[in-house]
């Protein structure tokens, strides 16, 4: 048995917007994902009601839109006004035809119905620049008697949308990106764009494009160079990363390596911890060089496990299914540890967006005209969001005598990966058991507790939630969990290969 020690005096705040998701005009994320006017559950606006219900139950507060790679050739003004007058465009990023039937105003209507209160917008700093960003900001947030704000009013939306967070482009270091740029040129453009946007609306915060992936050879020099250009005028630097069991180590090449063995795959979340630490170090170095008092925050606004598409692509169709996949239990455990890496660094990572919400490496899967159901990763995010509030804090914790394992790639990997949260009324222990046998844990809590529960997601490693069996992997209560009421020391058993949520009310 191993003992979990908790250090209540060492803590930092985390808020509900920390764990968000992402909508992009990619594949079937929008069309037949969240928007399908002919669907049996469709609302009067054309939104899928079954998906809305899943999103509401998820508890999501933060969603990034409309991209992603799509943004780098995006004309936001094509997406507003009467639908019959909106132009069809070529979606260069994902080789699709874009009808623009779902646009900016529809996104905000959908957010209201999905109970999303923290939208993040990305402006086009690929093929466009400062003027376009200002026009979009004026349309979205404008309160004065001005042209773009009045057009929003004419389109039926009298009140501004009050969007706080704005991404200054997307992945402009990537060879795949429309209008790829140098860090110096992009950093200068982002700096001036952020300055101008904040002159128009001082309430906003801006997010600088960081490296698309640590597997590019420009990482992390890109991050250093763009921060040197824009440090004082932006609020966040973005991080992106995806983990595929067999992806190329360089990402910008087509070769694929041999798939990870299971212990290596489950340990790949350690790359997230390392990447966050590196970006913090880069940002702090720039802070020192500039003799600044400002601490740069991090927005991990694209992250996920990745699997190849299960549907064949249909280039230049109206919703080319470029990526549609199931996640199994092994994927879900890695996803859980990736989320814990973000939570563990919540003192600097203040925003994150799992990518993507629907159909593309998704939390939610849909069939056109048919059912919607959740991938098992949905339940990980749901259980994290459920305990975040305006009072929640991450507490320092250690498992000093915990079991470890090593692989050729990773040394001394904890079998149990964990983070402890104080909600203000309860201690919540999130734990992944990466091992093939159950793990018994003694938990030394800061004070006596009166009630406790354990929830667990586990099964066979290749289990999936399919349309025929959508509830194979869900978070379930552990019926034989015993609480020692009135005691500070508690114990629990973590099943082999499991995601666990232990809640102790004080």
N, C-alpha and C positions, 0 to 999 in steps of 0.2 A: 504494500500500500504506500502511495506517495502522498505528501502533504502540500497543500496549496496555502502559501502564506500571502496575506493581504496587508498592504501598508496604506492605511486610510489617510495619513498625513501627506502622502504624495499623490496628487490627483490633478486632472485638468477637465474643463467643461467640454461636453459634446452636445450637439443640438440635432433636432429632427431632420434638418436639411442635409445632414452629413451623407445619408444614403439615398441617392436619387437614381433616376434611370434616364433614358435617352430615346428620343424619337427622331428618325431621319427618313427622308424620302429615298428609301433604299429597299429594294425587293418588295415584299408585301407588308412592311412595317405599317405604312399608312393605309394604302388601298387594300382592302379585305382584312387588314389587321385591326386598326381602330376605326376606319371609315369605310362603310359598306351600306349605302342607302337602301339597297334591295334586300338586306339581311332581315330575317324574321324578327329579330330583336331591335332593329334600328330605331333610333330616336328620330324626331322630326328633322333634326339637323343632319341625319345620316350616320351618326356614330353607332357603333355596335354596342348594344346594351349589355350583352353578356361580357364583353371585355371591360366596359365601364365598371361593372359590378366586381370583377376580379381586381381591377386597379383600386377601387375604393376599399376593398377588403385588405389589399396589400398595405394600405396606410401611407402610400407614397406622398411626399410633399414637394420634391424637387424633380423637374424634368427638363432636359436640354433639348433644343430644337433649333433649326431644321437639319442640322448636320454639324460635324461630319464632313466627309469629302464633298458631299453635295453642295455645301455652302460656297465652295471656291469658284463656282460659276453661277451662283444663285442671284436671280433678280426678284427681290422681295415684292416689288410693286406689281409683278405679274400675278400675284396670289390674292389680291384684294379686289373689292368691288363686285359687280354682278357676275355670277359664275359663267353665264353664257358669253360674256365678253372677255373672259380670261384666255390668254393665248396658250396653245400647246407648245412646249419646249422640249429640246433634247436634254436629257439628264446625262451629261458626259461622265460623271463619276461612276454610274452604275449601269450604263448602256440601256437606258429605258426611255420611254416617252412619258413626259410629265404633263398631266392635264391641268394642274393647278386648281383642281376642284376642292382640294383641302389646302388652305392657306393660313396666313397669319391670324385673321379674325376667327377662323374655325379652330385653330389651335387654342386660342384663349377661351373660346366657348367650351371646347372639350376639357380644358384644364378645370374650368369651373364645375362642370358636371362630374369630373373625376376626383374633385376635391384636392387638386394640386394648387398650392398657394405660393410656390417658389419657382416660377419658370425661369430658365436660362436661355437667352437668345445668342446665336452666333452670327456675326456680320461677315460679309464677303470682303476679305482683304486679299483675295487672290486676283480676280479680274477686275475688281473695283477698289474703292478707297474711301477717303475721309468724307466726301460729300454724300456718298451713298449711305454710309453709316449714320451720318447726321440726319438724313431724311428719314431713315427707318426709325431712329430714336425719336424723332419729332412725331411721327405717325403713332408710335406705340405709347410714348410717355408724355407727349406734348399737352400742355394745359392752357396755352395762350391762344389768341385769335390769329393763328398762322395757317399757312396753306395745307401742310400735311396733317396737322392736327384737325383742321376743319374737314379734310377728306375722310378721316376716321369717323368724325361725327356724321358726315353725310352717309357713310356706309353703315350707320346704325349703332355706333358705339360712342355714346356721348362722353363717357368717363375714360380717362387714360388708364392704361393697364398697369402702370407702376412696376415695370420690370427692373429689378435691382441689378442682376448679374448679366454681363455682356462679354462673350468670348470674342477676342480680336482676331478672327480668322480661325483656321483649322489646319494642323499638320503641314505647314508650309515648308518644312524641311524634307518632306517625303518625295521620292522620285515619282511616285504614282499620282501626285497632286497636280491639279490644274493650277498653273502659275506658281510652281515651286520657286522659292526665293532664297537669297543668302541670309544668314542671320543678321548681318549688319543692316541690309536694306529693309528686311522685315521689321527688325527691332525699331528702326527709325520711323517707319510708317506706323507701327503700332503705338509708339510713343506719342506721335502727333495726333493720331486718331483718338486715343484715350484722352489727351488734353482737351481736344475740341469737344468730345462727347460730354466731358465733365463740366465744361463751360456751359453747355446747354442744360445739363441736368446733374447738379452736384451730388445728388443722392445715389447715383449708380456706383457700382464697383466693376472693374474690368479685369479680364483674365488673359494673360499673355500666352501665346503658343509656345509650349516647351517641346522637347523631343517627342516625336511620334512613337518611338520605341527605343529602349536601351540597346536594341540589336542593330541599330544603324551606326556606321562608323563615325558619324558626326556627333554622337552622344558621348559625353555631356557638354562638349564645347559649344554646341548650339545654345544650350540653356545659359551658359555663362555669357555668351556674346549678346544674346537678346536682352538679358537682364542688365548688362552694362549700358545698353541703349535706352532702356525704358523703366529702370527700377523705380524711380520716384513717382512715376505717373500711372503705374498699374498697381493692382491690389493682390493679384494671384498669378502664379505661374502654373500652367496646365501640365499634367502628366497623363500619358496614355500607355497602356500595356495589355497585351492579350497572351494567354498561355495555351498552346496547342500541344497535344501529346507527341506530335511528330513534325512540327513546323520547322522551317529553315531557321538556323541560328542567326542568319543575317536579315531575314524577312524580305529584303528587296531582291532576293534571288528566288528562282523557281524550285531549287533542289529541296528535297525533304530528307531529314535524317531518320534513323531508326526510331520507332516509338519508345518513349520512356518505359522502363519497368515501373511497376506500381509504387514502390517506395520512393523512387526518384520523382515520379509525377506528383505524388502527394506532398513532397517537400518543395515544389517549385514556388510556393507562396513566399519562400524566403527571398526570392528575387524581388518581390514587392517591398519587403522590409529594406533590402539593400538599396533599391532604387529610390525610395523615399528618403532614406538617410543621405544618399548622394546628392539629391536635389536640394535638401536642406543645407548641406555643406556648401554647395555652389552658391545658393542664395545668400548665405551668411558671409561668404567670401566677398561677394559683390557689395553687400552691406558695409563690410569693413573697408573695402577699397574706396567706397563713396563717402565714408564717414557719416553714414546715415543712422538715424534712430529707428527707422522703419523695419519691421520684421515682415518678410514676404511670406504670405500664406500660399497654400497649395490647393489646387483643384484637380483631383484625380478624375477628370471628367470623361474618360473612356477606359473601362477595364472589364475583363471577363475571361472565363475559359472559352476556348474556341473549338469547334468541330466543323468538318467539311459539310457542305450543303447536301441534304438528302433529296432535293428536288433538282431536276435538270434546268439549267438556265434557258431563258427565252429572250435573247437580246433584242432590244428595241420594241419590246411589248410594253403595255401600259403598267404592268407591275411584274417586272422580271424577277422571279424568285431566286435571287443570287445566293441566299443562305437561309436554310430552314432546317433545324436540327433538334434532336432529343439530347438531353443530358442524362447520364447514368449516375449511379451513386458515387463512383470514383470521382467523376467531374464535380459533383456537388460537394464532396468533402474538400477538394482543392479550392473550390469557390468559397467555401466557408472560411478556410484559412486565409485566402486572399482578402476577404472582408475583415477578418480579425487583424490583418496587417494594417489596413486602413484605420480601423478603430483604435489600434494600439498607438498610432501616430496622429490621433485626433487633436493633439495640441498644435499641429501645423496644417494637417489636411482638414480643411473646414467644409469642403464640398467634394462629393464624388458622384459619378453617374455610371452605373452598370449599363453596358451597351450590348443589346438594345432591349427595349421593353417587350416588343411583340415580333415573333416570327424569325427575326435574324438573331442568331445565337441568343435566344430570348428567355425571358421569364414566363411569357405567355405564348401559347401556340393557338393558331386558328385555322379552320378549314373554310374556304370561301363558301358562303351559304350554309355553313354547318356549325359545328361545335367550337367552343373555346375551352382550353384547359391549361393547367399550370405545369411547367417544368419543375423539378424538385428544387432548383435554385431559388424559385419564388419564395419557398417557405423559410429559407435562410434569411433573405432580405426582410421578409415580413416579421420574423422574430426579432431582428435587430431594431427595426423602426418602432416596433411596439413598445420598446422600453426607453426610447429617447424622448426627452422633454426639455423644458426650460430649466430643469433642475439637475439633469443627469450629468454624471462625472465618471470618467475612467479612473479606477484606482490601480496603483502599482501593485503587481503581484508576481510571485515566483513559484516554480515547482523545483526546488533545488535538488531533490533526490529523485526526480522523475526519470523514467526509462527513456533511453535515447537509442538511435540507430544511425548508421552511416552508409553512404553509397559512394561510388567513384566520384560523383559530382558534388555531393553535400556531406559534410561531416557533422556529427553530434546533433542530429535532428531530434527535437523532443517528440516523443510518440503522442503526447497530449499537448495540443496547441490551445491556449486559453487566454481570455481577457475578462476582467471583472469590471462590472458597471455598478454604480450606486445611483439608483433612480430618485432618491429622496425619501422613498418609503420601503425600498427593498434592495438587497444585493442580488445581482444577476451574474451568474458565471456562464459565459459562452465557452464551449469546449469542443474541439474536434479530436476524436481518437483515430489516429492514423494507423493503428496497429491491428493485427489479425486476432488479438485476444482482448477480452474485457480488461479495463483498467479501473482499479479501486482507488478512490481519492478521498483523503481527509481534508476538510476545508476549515481553516481557522478564520472565522469571520470576526470583524471588529467589535461586534456586540452580540448579545443573545437575540435570537429570532423566535417568532411565534408560529409562523406557518411556512410551508415550503412545498414546491412542486418541481418535478423534472419532466421535461419534454424531450423527445428524442426522434431523430430521423435516421433510420438504418434499414438494412435489407441486404440483398445480394449486390455485389459490386457492379454487375451489368444490368440491374433493374432500371426501368425507365417508366415514365408516365406517358402512356400512349392514349390515343383517342378511345380505344376499347377498354383500357384500364388506366384511367386518369389519376387514380388515387393510390397507385402502388407505393410511391415514396412521398409521404407527408409527415408533418410533425405531429407526433402522438404523445399523449400523456403516459408516463411510466406508472403503472397501477400499483406496483409494490414498493414505490419509493417511500422511505420512512424519514420523518422529520423528528429531531430531538427538540421538542418545544421547550423554550426557556433556556436553551444552551447556545453558546457561541460556536462550538465545534460541531460540525456536521460531516456526514460521509455520503458518498454516492458511488455507483458503479456505472462506468461509461461502456456501453456495448462495443464490441469490435466494429471498426469502421462505422463511426456514428458522428452526427452533429447533435450537440446537447445544449439545452437551455435549462439551467438550474436557478430557480427563483426562491429567495429567502426573505420573507417580509419581517420587518423589525418594528 
